[in-house]
C-alpha cells in the first residue's frame, strides 16, 4: 500500500498536465481552468481517507476518474445556467473526430459494463488525453496490447456513437 500524500506530491504535475489536455479545446466554453480541475480532484482524493492505494496506476486512474466527473459536472452546470444542453467536444488526438463529451460519457458507462479494461483505456485516451505509449506505462502493459485494446474500444465507440471509423 502506498502513501496518499507522497503519491499526490509525485503525480500532481502529471494530473495537471492531464487536466490541461482534457480542457484544451473546451476551457473557454466551460470557464474551467486545469488548475481548478486538478485541485478539485486533489480535494476529493484527500477526502478518501479510508481508501487504500494499491499502486501508482490505481492512484492515477482514480484522479482521472474524478477529473472526468468534475468536467462533466461543469458541462452540466453550464447547461443548467443557460437552460440548454451545452455542446462541449473533446478529441483523442490530432486526427480524431470531436465527440460530444456527454455522449461519450454515456457510451463509456455502457462500455464499463462490457469491459472495464477497455473503458479505462478510453477514459485515459479521451478524458486524460494520454497517447497509447503513456497509457501502456500507466497500465503497465505492452504498447502492442494497449494498441489492440484501443482499436477494439474505438470500433465499439464508433458503432455505439453512430460514427464511421477512420
N, C-alpha and C positions, 0 to 999 in steps of 0.2 A: 504494500500500500504506500502511496506517495503523499507528500505533504501538500495540501492545497495552496498555501501561501507561497511556497517556493515555486510551485508549478505556475501560479498566476504571474509571478515575477518573471519566470523564464519564458512564458508564452504570451505575455501582454502585447509585445510588438507584433507577433505573428497574428494574434487576434485582431489587432488594429489594422494591419495590412489586409486581412480578410474582410473586415468591415468596409474598408475603403474600396476594395474590389466589388463588394456587394452593392455599394451605393454609387458606384462610378457614374452610371447613367441617370439615376433617379434621385440623387440627393437634392437637386433644386426643386423637384416636384414634391418631395417629402419634407423638405426643410429639416432633415436629419443629418447630422454630421457623423463621420466614422468614430470620432472620439466618444460621442454620446452613445452610439450603438454599442461599442465595446465596453464602455463604463457601465451601461445598463446590464450587460451580460456579466461583468465582474461582480456587480452588486447582487445579482441573483445567485451567482456561484457562491459568494460569501454566505448567503442565506442558507445554502445547502450544507449546513454544519454536520449533519449526520451522514452525508454522502461519503462513501469510500471510493477513492480514485484508484483504479487498477493500474493505469499507466498513462503515459503522455497522450496516446491515441484517444483513450477514453475521455480525458480532460478536454482535449481539443474538440472532440466530437460534441461534447456537452456544450461547450462555448459556442460552437457553430449552430447548434440547435436553438440555443437561447437567442442568438442574434437573428436567426431566421424568424423566430416568433416575434421578436421586437420589431423587425422590419414589417412583418405582416400586420402587427398591431398599428404601426404608423400609417400604413396604407389604408387600413380600415377606418382609422380615426380621421384621416384626411377626407375619406369618402363621406363620413357622417357629417363632418363640418360643412361640406359643400352639398350635402344631401344628394349625392350621386356616387356611383361607383367609380373610383379613380382608375385610370389606366396607367399602370406602372409596369415597365418592362425590364427584364434583365437579359443578359447574354452570357453564354457559356464560353465564348471565345470569339475571335475575330470573324470567323466565317459562319458562325451560328446565327440562326434567326432569333429575333427578340421574341420573348414569350411573356405573356401577362403573368405577373408574379402570383396572383391569387389562383389562376387556373393551374399553374404549375404546382402550387402547394396542394390543391385538391387532388391532382394526379399523383403527387408524391405520397399523400396519405394512403391512396389505393395501393401504390407500389409497395409501401411498407408492409401491408398485409400479405402481399405475394412474396416479396423478397426484401427483408430489412437490409441486407447487404447491398443490393442494387440501389435501394432508396438512399442509403448512406453515401454512396458514390455520387449519386445525382445531387444530393444536398451539398457535398463538398465541391462539386463542379459548378453548379449553378449559383447556389447561395453564397458560398465562400469564395468561389472563383479560382480554385486551385487547378493547375494543369494536371494532366494524368500522372506526370512524373512525381509531383509533390503528393498527390493522393496516394501513390504507391508507398511513399515514405511514411505518410501518416498512418496508413492501414497496415504497414509492414508486410506488403505483398509485392510480388514482382510487377514490373511495369506491364509486361505482356498480359498478366492476369487481369490487372486493372483495365487495360485497353479492351480486352474481350468483354469484361463485365460492363464497361462504359458503353460499348457498342450495343450490347443487349439492352441496356437501360434506355439508350437513345431510340432504338427501334420501338420499344414498348411505349415510350413517351410520345413519339411521333404518331403512333397508332391511337393512343389514348387522347391526344390533343387534336387529332384530325389534321395532322401536318404531313407533308411529304418529307421523306428522309433524304438528306443530301448526301 
